[in-house]
Amino acid sequence: MNRILLSTLLLFCISNIILAQVDEKLREDIRNTGYLHNSPLPLDYSKSFETFGLEKKVGQTILFSDM
């Protein structure tokens, strides 16, 4: 029983390490604001949907109406 529990725990820890996406900028922002978040985290506009939409390349433009 202990062997199954230990292997399950080990597998869970390894999968979290492999699948986790580490964002160094976010980690640095958390460190700078304090771990208790005395001040809010700064906004990162580089990862917003608006930024992705503005940087998206347009393949073709179609005019729907010339009114």
mmCIF file as Biopython writes it, N, C-alpha, C and O atoms, coordinates in Angstrom:
data_model
#
loop_
_atom_site.group_PDB
_atom_site.id
_atom_site.type_symbol
_atom_site.label_atom_id
_atom_site.label_alt_id
_atom_site.label_comp_id
_atom_site.label_asym_id
_atom_site.label_entity_id
_atom_site.label_seq_id
_atom_site.pdbx_PDB_ins_code
_atom_site.Cartn_x
_atom_site.Cartn_y
_atom_site.Cartn_z
_atom_site.occupancy
_atom_site.B_iso_or_equiv
_atom_site.auth_seq_id
_atom_site.auth_asym_id
_atom_site.pdbx_PDB_model_num
ATOM 1   N N  . MET A ? 1  ? 0.829   -1.198 0.000   1.0 0.0 1  A 1 
ATOM 2   C CA . MET A ? 1  ? 0.000   0.000  0.000   1.0 0.0 1  A 1 
ATOM 3   C C  . MET A ? 1  ? 0.869   1.254  0.000   1.0 0.0 1  A 1 
ATOM 4   O O  . MET A ? 1  ? 0.594   2.205  -0.733  1.0 0.0 1  A 1 
ATOM 5   N N  . ASN A ? 2  ? 1.915   1.255  0.821   1.0 0.0 2  A 1 
ATOM 6   C CA . ASN A ? 2  ? 2.802   2.406  0.885   1.0 0.0 2  A 1 
ATOM 7   C C  . ASN A ? 2  ? 3.516   2.623  -0.440  1.0 0.0 2  A 1 
ATOM 8   O O  . ASN A ? 2  ? 3.772   3.759  -0.839  1.0 0.0 2  A 1 
ATOM 9   N N  . ARG A ? 3  ? 3.832   1.531  -1.115  1.0 0.0 3  A 1 
ATOM 10  C CA . ARG A ? 3  ? 4.511   1.627  -2.398  1.0 0.0 3  A 1 
ATOM 11  C C  . ARG A ? 3  ? 3.623   2.295  -3.451  1.0 0.0 3  A 1 
ATOM 12  O O  . ARG A ? 3  ? 4.097   3.114  -4.238  1.0 0.0 3  A 1 
ATOM 13  N N  . ILE A ? 4  ? 2.352   1.947  -3.462  1.0 0.0 4  A 1 
ATOM 14  C CA . ILE A ? 4  ? 1.407   2.543  -4.416  1.0 0.0 4  A 1 
ATOM 15  C C  . ILE A ? 4  ? 1.222   4.025  -4.112  1.0 0.0 4  A 1 
ATOM 16  O O  . ILE A ? 4  ? 1.202   4.853  -5.022  1.0 0.0 4  A 1 
ATOM 17  N N  . LEU A ? 5  ? 1.090   4.349  -2.857  1.0 0.0 5  A 1 
ATOM 18  C CA . LEU A ? 5  ? 0.923   5.752  -2.464  1.0 0.0 5  A 1 
ATOM 19  C C  . LEU A ? 5  ? 2.158   6.572  -2.813  1.0 0.0 5  A 1 
ATOM 20  O O  . LEU A ? 5  ? 2.045   7.689  -3.318  1.0 0.0 5  A 1 
ATOM 21  N N  . LEU A ? 6  ? 3.325   6.023  -2.545  1.0 0.0 6  A 1 
ATOM 22  C CA . LEU A ? 6  ? 4.563   6.723  -2.851  1.0 0.0 6  A 1 
ATOM 23  C C  . LEU A ? 6  ? 4.746   6.909  -4.353  1.0 0.0 6  A 1 
ATOM 24  O O  . LEU A ? 6  ? 5.148   7.982  -4.802  1.0 0.0 6  A 1 
ATOM 25  N N  . SER A ? 7  ? 4.456   5.874  -5.127  1.0 0.0 7  A 1 
ATOM 26  C CA . SER A ? 7  ? 4.614   5.996  -6.578  1.0 0.0 7  A 1 
ATOM 27  C C  . SER A ? 7  ? 3.602   6.969  -7.170  1.0 0.0 7  A 1 
ATOM 28  O O  . SER A ? 7  ? 3.926   7.694  -8.111  1.0 0.0 7  A 1 
ATOM 29  N N  . THR A ? 8  ? 2.382   6.998  -6.636  1.0 0.0 8  A 1 
ATOM 30  C CA . THR A ? 8  ? 1.373   7.950  -7.102  1.0 0.0 8  A 1 
ATOM 31  C C  . THR A ? 8  ? 1.793   9.383  -6.781  1.0 0.0 8  A 1 
ATOM 32  O O  . THR A ? 8  ? 1.667   10.275 -7.621  1.0 0.0 8  A 1 
ATOM 33  N N  . LEU A ? 9  ? 2.282   9.596  -5.588  1.0 0.0 9  A 1 
ATOM 34  C CA . LEU A ? 9  ? 2.745   10.922 -5.192  1.0 0.0 9  A 1 
ATOM 35  C C  . LEU A ? 9  ? 3.925   11.371 -6.042  1.0 0.0 9  A 1 
ATOM 36  O O  . LEU A ? 9  ? 3.985   12.524 -6.470  1.0 0.0 9  A 1 
ATOM 37  N N  . LEU A ? 10 ? 4.852   10.472 -6.281  1.0 0.0 10 A 1 
ATOM 38  C CA . LEU A ? 10 ? 6.009   10.786 -7.109  1.0 0.0 10 A 1 
ATOM 39  C C  . LEU A ? 10 ? 5.599   11.110 -8.539  1.0 0.0 10 A 1 
ATOM 40  O O  . LEU A ? 10 ? 6.115   12.056 -9.132  1.0 0.0 10 A 1 
ATOM 41  N N  . LEU A ? 11 ? 4.679   10.336 -9.093  1.0 0.0 11 A 1 
ATOM 42  C CA . LEU A ? 11 ? 4.191   10.588 -10.448 1.0 0.0 11 A 1 
ATOM 43  C C  . LEU A ? 11 ? 3.481   11.932 -10.536 1.0 0.0 11 A 1 
ATOM 44  O O  . LEU A ? 11 ? 3.646   12.657 -11.517 1.0 0.0 11 A 1 
ATOM 45  N N  . PHE A ? 12 ? 2.694   12.268 -9.524  1.0 0.0 12 A 1 
ATOM 46  C CA . PHE A ? 12 ? 1.988   13.548 -9.496  1.0 0.0 12 A 1 
ATOM 47  C C  . PHE A ? 12 ? 2.971   14.709 -9.454  1.0 0.0 12 A 1 
ATOM 48  O O  . PHE A ? 12 ? 2.794   15.694 -10.170 1.0 0.0 12 A 1 
ATOM 49  N N  . CYS A ? 13 ? 4.001   14.607 -8.627  1.0 0.0 13 A 1 
ATOM 50  C CA . CYS A ? 13 ? 4.994   15.686 -8.510  1.0 0.0 13 A 1 
ATOM 51  C C  . CYS A ? 13 ? 5.778   15.855 -9.810  1.0 0.0 13 A 1 
ATOM 52  O O  . CYS A ? 13 ? 6.035   16.980 -10.239 1.0 0.0 13 A 1 
ATOM 53  N N  . ILE A ? 14 ? 6.153   14.755 -10.429 1.0 0.0 14 A 1 
ATOM 54  C CA . ILE A ? 14 ? 6.903   14.831 -11.687 1.0 0.0 14 A 1 
ATOM 55  C C  . ILE A ? 14 ? 6.037   15.427 -12.789 1.0 0.0 14 A 1 
ATOM 56  O O  . ILE A ? 14 ? 6.524   16.235 -13.579 1.0 0.0 14 A 1 
ATOM 57  N N  . SER A ? 15 ? 4.759   15.045 -12.859 1.0 0.0 15 A 1 
ATOM 58  C CA . SER A ? 15 ? 3.896   15.588 -13.910 1.0 0.0 15 A 1 
ATOM 59  C C  . SER A ? 15 ? 3.677   17.084 -13.729 1.0 0.0 15 A 1 
ATOM 60  O O  . SER A ? 15 ? 3.592   17.816 -14.715 1.0 0.0 15 A 1 
ATOM 61  N N  . ASN A ? 16 ? 3.584   17.554 -12.473 1.0 0.0 16 A 1 
ATOM 62  C CA . ASN A ? 16 ? 3.423   18.993 -12.237 1.0 0.0 16 A 1 
ATOM 63  C C  . ASN A ? 16 ? 4.668   19.767 -12.645 1.0 0.0 16 A 1 
ATOM 64  O O  . ASN A ? 16 ? 4.566   20.878 -13.166 1.0 0.0 16 A 1 
ATOM 65  N N  . ILE A ? 17 ? 5.826   19.197 -12.417 1.0 0.0 17 A 1 
ATOM 66  C CA . ILE A ? 17 ? 7.065   19.866 -12.795 1.0 0.0 17 A 1 
ATOM 67  C C  . ILE A ? 17 ? 7.190   19.939 -14.305 1.0 0.0 17 A 1 
ATOM 68  O O  . ILE A ? 17 ? 7.611   20.961 -14.847 1.0 0.0 17 A 1 
ATOM 69  N N  . ILE A ? 18 ? 6.830   18.865 -14.986 1.0 0.0 18 A 1 
ATOM 70  C CA . ILE A ? 18 ? 6.967   18.811 -16.445 1.0 0.0 18 A 1 
ATOM 71  C C  . ILE A ? 18 ? 5.936   19.710 -17.121 1.0 0.0 18 A 1 
ATOM 72  O O  . ILE A ? 18 ? 6.268   20.407 -18.080 1.0 0.0 18 A 1 
ATOM 73  N N  . LEU A ? 19 ? 4.692   19.709 -16.641 1.0 0.0 19 A 1 
ATOM 74  C CA . LEU A ? 19 ? 3.618   20.422 -17.315 1.0 0.0 19 A 1 
ATOM 75  C C  . LEU A ? 19 ? 3.475   21.879 -16.877 1.0 0.0 19 A 1 
ATOM 76  O O  . LEU A ? 19 ? 2.732   22.633 -17.506 1.0 0.0 19 A 1 
ATOM 77  N N  . ALA A ? 20 ? 4.160   22.288 -15.829 1.0 0.0 20 A 1 
ATOM 78  C CA . ALA A ? 20 ? 4.024   23.649 -15.330 1.0 0.0 20 A 1 
ATOM 79  C C  . ALA A ? 20 ? 4.714   24.628 -16.269 1.0 0.0 20 A 1 
ATOM 80  O O  . ALA A ? 20 ? 5.816   24.367 -16.751 1.0 0.0 20 A 1 
ATOM 81  N N  . GLN A ? 21 ? 4.066   25.746 -16.523 1.0 0.0 21 A 1 
ATOM 82  C CA . GLN A ? 21 ? 4.648   26.803 -17.341 1.0 0.0 21 A 1 
ATOM 83  C C  . GLN A ? 21 ? 5.169   27.881 -16.412 1.0 0.0 21 A 1 
ATOM 84  O O  . GLN A ? 21 ? 4.395   28.590 -15.769 1.0 0.0 21 A 1 
ATOM 85  N N  . VAL A ? 22 ? 6.464   27.998 -16.349 1.0 0.0 22 A 1 
ATOM 86  C CA . VAL A ? 22 ? 7.088   28.963 -15.448 1.0 0.0 22 A 1 
ATOM 87  C C  . VAL A ? 22 ? 7.209   30.296 -16.171 1.0 0.0 22 A 1 
ATOM 88  O O  . VAL A ? 22 ? 7.817   30.382 -17.238 1.0 0.0 22 A 1 
ATOM 89  N N  . ASP A ? 23 ? 6.637   31.319 -15.592 1.0 0.0 23 A 1 
ATOM 90  C CA . ASP A ? 23 ? 6.721   32.667 -16.144 1.0 0.0 23 A 1 
ATOM 91  C C  . ASP A ? 23 ? 7.628   33.467 -15.219 1.0 0.0 23 A 1 
ATOM 92  O O  . ASP A ? 23 ? 7.224   33.871 -14.129 1.0 0.0 23 A 1 
ATOM 93  N N  . GLU A ? 24 ? 8.846   33.686 -15.664 1.0 0.0 24 A 1 
ATOM 94  C CA . GLU A ? 24 ? 9.835   34.370 -14.828 1.0 0.0 24 A 1 
ATOM 95  C C  . GLU A ? 24 ? 9.440   35.812 -14.542 1.0 0.0 24 A 1 
ATOM 96  O O  . GLU A ? 24 ? 9.714   36.317 -13.453 1.0 0.0 24 A 1 
ATOM 97  N N  . LYS A ? 25 ? 8.800   36.490 -15.499 1.0 0.0 25 A 1 
ATOM 98  C CA . LYS A ? 25 ? 8.384   37.875 -15.275 1.0 0.0 25 A 1 
ATOM 99  C C  . LYS A ? 25 ? 7.324   37.946 -14.180 1.0 0.0 25 A 1 
ATOM 100 O O  . LYS A ? 25 ? 7.365   38.841 -13.335 1.0 0.0 25 A 1 
ATOM 101 N N  . LEU A ? 26 ? 6.380   37.014 -14.188 1.0 0.0 26 A 1 
ATOM 102 C CA . LEU A ? 26 ? 5.358   36.985 -13.143 1.0 0.0 26 A 1 
ATOM 103 C C  . LEU A ? 26 ? 5.987   36.676 -11.795 1.0 0.0 26 A 1 
ATOM 104 O O  . LEU A ? 26 ? 5.630   37.288 -10.788 1.0 0.0 26 A 1 
ATOM 105 N N  . ARG A ? 27 ? 6.909   35.743 -11.770 1.0 0.0 27 A 1 
ATOM 106 C CA . ARG A ? 27 ? 7.588   35.414 -10.518 1.0 0.0 27 A 1 
ATOM 107 C C  . ARG A ? 27 ? 8.342   36.629 -9.973  1.0 0.0 27 A 1 
ATOM 108 O O  . ARG A ? 27 ? 8.342   36.881 -8.768  1.0 0.0 27 A 1 
ATOM 109 N N  . GLU A ? 28 ? 8.979   37.370 -10.867 1.0 0.0 28 A 1 
ATOM 110 C CA . GLU A ? 28 ? 9.713   38.575 -10.439 1.0 0.0 28 A 1 
ATOM 111 C C  . GLU A ? 28 ? 8.757   39.656 -9.945  1.0 0.0 28 A 1 
ATOM 112 O O  . GLU A ? 28 ? 9.049   40.337 -8.962  1.0 0.0 28 A 1 
ATOM 113 N N  . ASP A ? 29 ? 7.604   39.822 -10.626 1.0 0.0 29 A 1 
ATOM 114 C CA . ASP A ? 29 ? 6.621   40.806 -10.183 1.0 0.0 29 A 1 
ATOM 115 C C  . ASP A ? 29 ? 6.074   40.466 -8.801  1.0 0.0 29 A 1 
ATOM 116 O O  . ASP A ? 29 ? 5.871   41.358 -7.978  1.0 0.0 29 A 1 
ATOM 117 N N  . ILE A ? 30 ? 5.834   39.185 -8.541  1.0 0.0 30 A 1 
ATOM 118 C CA . ILE A ? 30 ? 5.342   38.782 -7.225  1.0 0.0 30 A 1 
ATOM 119 C C  . ILE A ? 30 ? 6.382   39.071 -6.161  1.0 0.0 30 A 1 
ATOM 120 O O  . ILE A ? 30 ? 6.054   39.539 -5.071  1.0 0.0 30 A 1 
ATOM 121 N N  . ARG A ? 31 ? 7.637   38.790 -6.481  1.0 0.0 31 A 1 
ATOM 122 C CA . ARG A ? 31 ? 8.712   39.088 -5.517  1.0 0.0 31 A 1 
ATOM 123 C C  . ARG A ? 31 ? 8.810   40.589 -5.246  1.0 0.0 31 A 1 
ATOM 124 O O  . ARG A ? 31 ? 9.009   41.000 -4.103  1.0 0.0 31 A 1 
ATOM 125 N N  . ASN A ? 32 ? 8.670   41.408 -6.292  1.0 0.0 32 A 1 
ATOM 126 C CA . ASN A ? 32 ? 8.810   42.859 -6.128  1.0 0.0 32 A 1 
ATOM 127 C C  . ASN A ? 32 ? 7.658   43.481 -5.337  1.0 0.0 32 A 1 
ATOM 128 O O  . ASN A ? 32 ? 7.867   44.449 -4.607  1.0 0.0 32 A 1 
ATOM 129 N N  . THR A ? 33 ? 6.446   42.937 -5.472  1.0 0.0 33 A 1 
ATOM 130 C CA . THR A ? 33 ? 5.307   43.506 -4.756  1.0 0.0 33 A 1 
ATOM 131 C C  . THR A ? 33 ? 5.188   42.963 -3.352  1.0 0.0 33 A 1 
ATOM 132 O O  . THR A ? 33 ? 4.403   43.476 -2.554  1.0 0.0 33 A 1 
ATOM 133 N N  . GLY A ? 34 ? 5.938   41.955 -3.043  1.0 0.0 34 A 1 
ATOM 134 C CA . GLY A ? 34 ? 5.849   41.344 -1.716  1.0 0.0 34 A 1 
ATOM 135 C C  . GLY A ? 34 ? 4.934   40.143 -1.778  1.0 0.0 34 A 1 
ATOM 136 O O  . GLY A ? 34 ? 3.918   40.155 -2.474  1.0 0.0 34 A 1 
ATOM 137 N N  . TYR A ? 35 ? 5.297   39.112 -1.052  1.0 0.0 35 A 1 
ATOM 138 C CA . TYR A ? 35 ? 4.516   37.882 -1.115  1.0 0.0 35 A 1 
ATOM 139 C C  . TYR A ? 35 ? 3.128   38.031 -0.517  1.0 0.0 35 A 1 
ATOM 140 O O  . TYR A ? 35 ? 2.241   37.230 -0.811  1.0 0.0 35 A 1 
ATOM 141 N N  . LEU A ? 36 ? 2.927   39.043 0.316   1.0 0.0 36 A 1 
ATOM 142 C CA . LEU A ? 36 ? 1.609   39.272 0.892   1.0 0.0 36 A 1 
ATOM 143 C C  . LEU A ? 36 ? 0.780   40.216 0.031   1.0 0.0 36 A 1 
ATOM 144 O O  . LEU A ? 36 ? -0.353  40.541 0.385   1.0 0.0 36 A 1 
ATOM 145 N N  . HIS A ? 37 ? 1.323   40.650 -1.076  1.0 0.0 37 A 1 
ATOM 146 C CA . HIS A ? 37 ? 0.653   41.549 -2.025  1.0 0.0 37 A 1 
ATOM 147 C C  . HIS A ? 37 ? 0.167   42.817 -1.348  1.0 0.0 37 A 1 
ATOM 148 O O  . HIS A ? 37 ? -1.026  43.118 -1.316  1.0 0.0 37 A 1 
ATOM 149 N N  . ASN A ? 38 ? 1.121   43.543 -0.813  1.0 0.0 38 A 1 
ATOM 150 C CA . ASN A ? 38 ? 0.800   44.831 -0.217  1.0 0.0 38 A 1 
ATOM 151 C C  . ASN A ? 38 ? 0.350   45.817 -1.285  1.0 0.0 38 A 1 
ATOM 152 O O  . ASN A ? 38 ? -0.398  46.751 -0.994  1.0 0.0 38 A 1 
ATOM 153 N N  . SER A ? 39 ? 0.798   45.615 -2.510  1.0 0.0 39 A 1 
ATOM 154 C CA . SER A ? 39 ? 0.339   46.434 -3.628  1.0 0.0 39 A 1 
ATOM 155 C C  . SER A ? 39 ? -0.070  45.488 -4.753  1.0 0.0 39 A 1 
ATOM 156 O O  . SER A ? 39 ? 0.452   44.377 -4.839  1.0 0.0 39 A 1 
ATOM 157 N N  . PRO A ? 40 ? -0.990  45.908 -5.612  1.0 0.0 40 A 1 
ATOM 158 C CA . PRO A ? 40 ? -1.435  45.015 -6.680  1.0 0.0 40 A 1 
ATOM 159 C C  . PRO A ? 40 ? -0.318  44.738 -7.682  1.0 0.0 40 A 1 
ATOM 160 O O  . PRO A ? 40 ? 0.608   45.533 -7.834  1.0 0.0 40 A 1 
ATOM 161 N N  . LEU A ? 41 ? -0.422  43.604 -8.358  1.0 0.0 41 A 1 
ATOM 162 C CA . LEU A ? 41 ? 0.554   43.257 -9.385  1.0 0.0 41 A 1 
ATOM 163 C C  . LEU A ? 41 ? 0.418   44.199 -10.562 1.0 0.0 41 A 1 
ATOM 164 O O  . LEU A ? 41 ? -0.700  44.589 -10.900 1.0 0.0 41 A 1 
ATOM 165 N N  . PRO A ? 42 ? 1.511   44.577 -11.197 1.0 0.0 42 A 1 
ATOM 166 C CA . PRO A ? 42 ? 1.413   45.432 -12.374 1.0 0.0 42 A 1 
ATOM 167 C C  . PRO A ? 42 ? 0.778   44.677 -13.542 1.0 0.0 42 A 1 
ATOM 168 O O  . PRO A ? 42 ? 0.952   43.466 -13.679 1.0 0.0 42 A 1 
ATOM 169 N N  . LEU A ? 43 ? 0.051   45.396 -14.369 1.0 0.0 43 A 1 
ATOM 170 C CA . LEU A ? 43 ? -0.600  44.765 -15.516 1.0 0.0 43 A 1 
ATOM 171 C C  . LEU A ? 43 ? 0.421   44.462 -16.600 1.0 0.0 43 A 1 
ATOM 172 O O  . LEU A ? 43 ? 1.294   45.279 -16.893 1.0 0.0 43 A 1 
ATOM 173 N N  . ASP A ? 44 ? 0.304   43.289 -17.188 1.0 0.0 44 A 1 
ATOM 174 C CA . ASP A ? 44 ? 1.194   42.872 -18.266 1.0 0.0 44 A 1 
ATOM 175 C C  . ASP A ? 44 ? 0.385   42.881 -19.561 1.0 0.0 44 A 1 
ATOM 176 O O  . ASP A ? 44 ? -0.287  41.904 -19.890 1.0 0.0 44 A 1 
ATOM 177 N N  . TYR A ? 45 ? 0.457   43.982 -20.283 1.0 0.0 45 A 1 
ATOM 178 C CA . TYR A ? 45 ? -0.337  44.127 -21.495 1.0 0.0 45 A 1 
ATOM 179 C C  . TYR A ? 45 ? 0.186   43.286 -22.655 1.0 0.0 45 A 1 
ATOM 180 O O  . TYR A ? 45 ? -0.513  43.122 -23.654 1.0 0.0 45 A 1 
ATOM 181 N N  . SER A ? 46 ? 1.391   42.754 -22.544 1.0 0.0 46 A 1 
ATOM 182 C CA . SER A ? 46 ? 1.945   41.968 -23.645 1.0 0.0 46 A 1 
ATOM 183 C C  . SER A ? 46 ? 1.218   40.638 -23.812 1.0 0.0 46 A 1 
ATOM 184 O O  . SER A ? 46 ? 1.323   40.005 -24.863 1.0 0.0 46 A 1 
ATOM 185 N N  . LYS A ? 47 ? 0.482   40.206 -22.786 1.0 0.0 47 A 1 
ATOM 186 C CA . LYS A ? 47 ? -0.228  38.928 -22.869 1.0 0.0 47 A 1 
ATOM 187 C C  . LYS A ? 47 ? -1.739  39.105 -22.958 1.0 0.0 47 A 1 
ATOM 188 O O  . LYS A ? 47 ? -2.480  38.146 -22.743 1.0 0.0 47 A 1 
ATOM 189 N N  . SER A ? 48 ? -2.209  40.304 -23.269 1.0 0.0 48 A 1 
ATOM 190 C CA . SER A ? 48 ? -3.647  40.539 -23.329 1.0 0.0 48 A 1 
ATOM 191 C C  . SER A ? 48 ? -4.200  40.189 -24.709 1.0 0.0 48 A 1 
ATOM 192 O O  . SER A ? 48 ? -3.467  40.174 -25.698 1.0 0.0 48 A 1 
ATOM 193 N N  . PHE A ? 49 ? -5.493  39.909 -24.760 1.0 0.0 49 A 1 
ATOM 194 C CA . PHE A ? 49 ? -6.139  39.589 -26.025 1.0 0.0 49 A 1 
ATOM 195 C C  . PHE A ? 49 ? -6.142  40.788 -26.965 1.0 0.0 49 A 1 
ATOM 196 O O  . PHE A ? 49 ? -6.082  40.618 -28.183 1.0 0.0 49 A 1 
ATOM 197 N N  . GLU A ? 50 ? -6.209  41.991 -26.416 1.0 0.0 50 A 1 
ATOM 198 C CA . GLU A ? 50 ? -6.176  43.188 -27.248 1.0 0.0 50 A 1 
ATOM 199 C C  . GLU A ? 50 ? -4.839  43.304 -27.980 1.0 0.0 50 A 1 
ATOM 200 O O  . GLU A ? 50 ? -4.802  43.657 -29.159 1.0 0.0 50 A 1 
ATOM 201 N N  . THR A ? 51 ? -3.756  43.012 -27.290 1.0 0.0 51 A 1 
ATOM 202 C CA . THR A ? 51 ? -2.435  43.059 -27.915 1.0 0.0 51 A 1 
ATOM 203 C C  . THR A ? 51 ? -2.323  42.005 -29.006 1.0 0.0 51 A 1 
ATOM 204 O O  . THR A ? 51 ? -1.783  42.275 -30.079 1.0 0.0 51 A 1 
ATOM 205 N N  . PHE A ? 52 ? -2.826  40.813 -28.739 1.0 0.0 52 A 1 
ATOM 206 C CA . PHE A ? 52 ? -2.790  39.759 -29.757 1.0 0.0 52 A 1 
ATOM 207 C C  . PHE A ? 52 ? -3.607  40.164 -30.976 1.0 0.0 52 A 1 
ATOM 208 O O  . PHE A ? 52 ? -3.204  39.900 -32.109 1.0 0.0 52 A 1 
ATOM 209 N N  . GLY A ? 53 ? -4.763  40.808 -30.748 1.0 0.0 53 A 1 
ATOM 210 C CA . GLY A ? 53 ? -5.609  41.233 -31.861 1.0 0.0 53 A 1 
ATOM 211 C C  . GLY A ? 53 ? -4.973  42.336 -32.687 1.0 0.0 53 A 1 
ATOM 212 O O  . GLY A ? 53 ? -5.093  42.341 -33.912 1.0 0.0 53 A 1 
ATOM 213 N N  . LEU A ? 54 ? -4.293  43.278 -32.026 1.0 0.0 54 A 1 
ATOM 214 C CA . LEU A ? 54 ? -3.659  44.367 -32.752 1.0 0.0 54 A 1 
ATOM 215 C C  . LEU A ? 54 ? -2.432  43.912 -33.529 1.0 0.0 54 A 1 
ATOM 216 O O  . LEU A ? 54 ? -2.100  44.498 -34.559 1.0 0.0 54 A 1 
ATOM 217 N N  . GLU A ? 55 ? -1.758  42.875 -33.048 1.0 0.0 55 A 1 
ATOM 218 C CA . GLU A ? 55 ? -0.557  42.388 -33.715 1.0 0.0 55 A 1 
ATOM 219 C C  . GLU A ? 55 ? -0.848  41.320 -34.753 1.0 0.0 55 A 1 
ATOM 220 O O  . GLU A ? 55 ? 0.058   40.880 -35.460 1.0 0.0 55 A 1 
ATOM 221 N N  . LYS A ? 56 ? -2.097  40.898 -34.852 1.0 0.0 56 A 1 
ATOM 222 C CA . LYS A ? 56 ? -2.472  39.845 -35.799 1.0 0.0 56 A 1 
ATOM 223 C C  . LYS A ? 56 ? -2.358  40.370 -37.230 1.0 0.0 56 A 1 
ATOM 224 O O  . LYS A ? 56 ? -2.807  41.473 -37.541 1.0 0.0 56 A 1 
ATOM 225 N N  . LYS A ? 57 ? -1.754  39.563 -38.082 1.0 0.0 57 A 1 
ATOM 226 C CA . LYS A ? 57 ? -1.589  39.977 -39.473 1.0 0.0 57 A 1 
ATOM 227 C C  . LYS A ? 57 ? -2.879  39.723 -40.244 1.0 0.0 57 A 1 
ATOM 228 O O  . LYS A ? 57 ? -3.526  38.690 -40.071 1.0 0.0 57 A 1 
ATOM 229 N N  . VAL A ? 58 ? -3.245  40.678 -41.097 1.0 0.0 58 A 1 
ATOM 230 C CA . VAL A ? 58 ? -4.456  40.580 -41.901 1.0 0.0 58 A 1 
ATOM 231 C C  . VAL A ? 58 ? -4.080  40.038 -43.268 1.0 0.0 58 A 1 
ATOM 232 O O  . VAL A ? 58 ? -3.217  40.586 -43.954 1.0 0.0 58 A 1 
ATOM 233 N N  . GLY A ? 59 ? -4.745  38.946 -43.657 1.0 0.0 59 A 1 
ATOM 234 C CA . GLY A ? 59 ? -4.444  38.323 -44.940 1.0 0.0 59 A 1 
ATOM 235 C C  . GLY A ? 59 ? -5.171  38.994 -46.092 1.0 0.0 59 A 1 
ATOM 236 O O  . GLY A ? 59 ? -4.602  39.169 -47.170 1.0 0.0 59 A 1 
ATOM 237 N N  . GLN A ? 60 ? -6.426  39.370 -45.871 1.0 0.0 60 A 1 
ATOM 238 C CA . GLN A ? 60 ? -7.218  39.958 -46.942 1.0 0.0 60 A 1 
ATOM 239 C C  . GLN A ? 60 ? -8.269  40.873 -46.326 1.0 0.0 60 A 1 
ATOM 240 O O  . GLN A ? 60 ? -8.837  40.564 -45.278 1.0 0.0 60 A 1 
ATOM 241 N N  . THR A ? 61 ? -8.523  41.998 -46.981 1.0 0.0 61 A 1 
ATOM 242 C CA . THR A ? 61 ? -9.540  42.934 -46.534 1.0 0.0 61 A 1 
ATOM 243 C C  . THR A ? 61 ? -10.661 42.971 -47.549 1.0 0.0 61 A 1 
ATOM 244 O O  . THR A ? 61 ? -10.416 43.104 -48.748 1.0 0.0 61 A 1 
ATOM 245 N N  . ILE A ? 62 ? -11.910 42.851 -47.068 1.0 0.0 62 A 1 
ATOM 246 C CA . ILE A ? 62 ? -13.068 42.860 -47.958 1.0 0.0 62 A 1 
ATOM 247 C C  . ILE A ? 62 ? -13.955 44.048 -47.573 1.0 0.0 62 A 1 
ATOM 248 O O  . ILE A ? 62 ? -14.255 44.248 -46.396 1.0 0.0 62 A 1 
ATOM 249 N N  . LEU A ? 63 ? -14.368 44.828 -48.564 1.0 0.0 63 A 1 
ATOM 250 C CA . LEU A ? 63 ? -15.256 45.957 -48.344 1.0 0.0 63 A 1 
ATOM 251 C C  . LEU A ? 63 ? -16.694 45.460 -48.408 1.0 0.0 63 A 1 
ATOM 252 O O  . LEU A ? 63 ? -17.135 44.971 -49.448 1.0 0.0 63 A 1 
ATOM 253 N N  . PHE A ? 64 ? -17.433 45.582 -47.298 1.0 0.0 64 A 1 
ATOM 254 C CA . PHE A ? 64 ? -18.804 45.098 -47.257 1.0 0.0 64 A 1 
ATOM 255 C C  . PHE A ? 64 ? -19.769 46.083 -47.890 1.0 0.0 64 A 1 
ATOM 256 O O  . PHE A ? 64 ? -20.712 45.679 -48.571 1.0 0.0 64 A 1 
ATOM 257 N N  . SER A ? 65 ? -19.542 47.366 -47.673 1.0 0.0 65 A 1 
ATOM 258 C CA . SER A ? 65 ? -20.449 48.375 -48.220 1.0 0.0 65 A 1 
ATOM 259 C C  . SER A ? 65 ? -19.643 49.649 -48.455 1.0 0.0 65 A 1 
ATOM 260 O O  . SER A ? 65 ? -18.751 49.994 -47.679 1.0 0.0 65 A 1 
ATOM 261 N N  . ASP A ? 66 ? -19.985 50.347 -49.557 1.0 0.0 66 A 1 
ATOM 262 C CA . ASP A ? 66 ? -19.269 51.593 -49.857 1.0 0.0 66 A 1 
ATOM 263 C C  . ASP A ? 66 ? -20.086 52.821 -49.486 1.0 0.0 66 A 1 
ATOM 264 O O  . ASP A ? 66 ? -19.804 53.918 -49.969 1.0 0.0 66 A 1 
ATOM 265 N N  . MET A ? 67 ? -21.081 52.657 -48.645 1.0 0.0 67 A 1 
ATOM 266 C CA . MET A ? 67 ? -21.955 53.768 -48.288 1.0 0.0 67 A 1 
ATOM 267 C C  . MET A ? 67 ? -21.260 54.743 -47.384 1.0 0.0 67 A 1 
ATOM 268 O O  . MET A ? 67 ? -21.853 55.744 -46.983 1.0 0.0 67 A 1 
#
